[in-house]
Amino acid sequence: RRRQPGIVVFQESKVEVCDKRFMKRLWEVCHRRWVCLSSIGRVGGILVIWDEKVISHCETLVGEFSLSVRFRNLDNTEWWLTRGYGPNRPARRKDLWEELYGLSGLCSPNWCLGKDFNVVRKSSEKLNGIRTIRGMRDFDLFIKDCELVDLPLCNTRFTWSNLQENLVCCRLDRFLFSMGWEGFF
């Protein structure tokens, strides 16, 4: 509330119904609009909220693993924001990469992609390391093929932990963006 952002994004919102009453309690901006990918029970959910005085909504695409929104800024520049989840089962990752390659072709040149990918890119992104596996190679190839920027984390190495005695920590969550998006912002 203090910073008055133009856009707010929640991942794993665990919200099944995003109605006006809920939104008013969440963000008291008069000209707010939103799109929501509802949770299934208490699992998942993506919520994108924006101030229509700052940016306007052009289009929404819902995929199996993502929610993408095309916005237009006050200067009429358009850009895409994609949020989503990677599948937990490695067998489903091929479907994830196909969906994201398709989005890359549609959303370029101004695209920002933030996801819980459920796969690491390098063995150094998992506590105690792991050998290189196909999912890691596919993820790295996707980033390179789509010419996306992958910023390093600051002040931490990991974004997820199992919080168990046999500790597992990984970098599963990240924002990637196109060169056009980087130049624009």
Secondary structure by P-SEA (a helix, b strand, c coil): ccccccbbbbcccccccccaaaaaaacccccccccccccccccbbbbbbbcccccccccccccccbbbbbbbccccccbbbbbbcccccccaaaaaaaaaaaaaaacccbbbbbcccccccccccccccccccaaaaaaaaaaaaabbbbbbbcccccccccccccbbbbccccccccaaaaaac
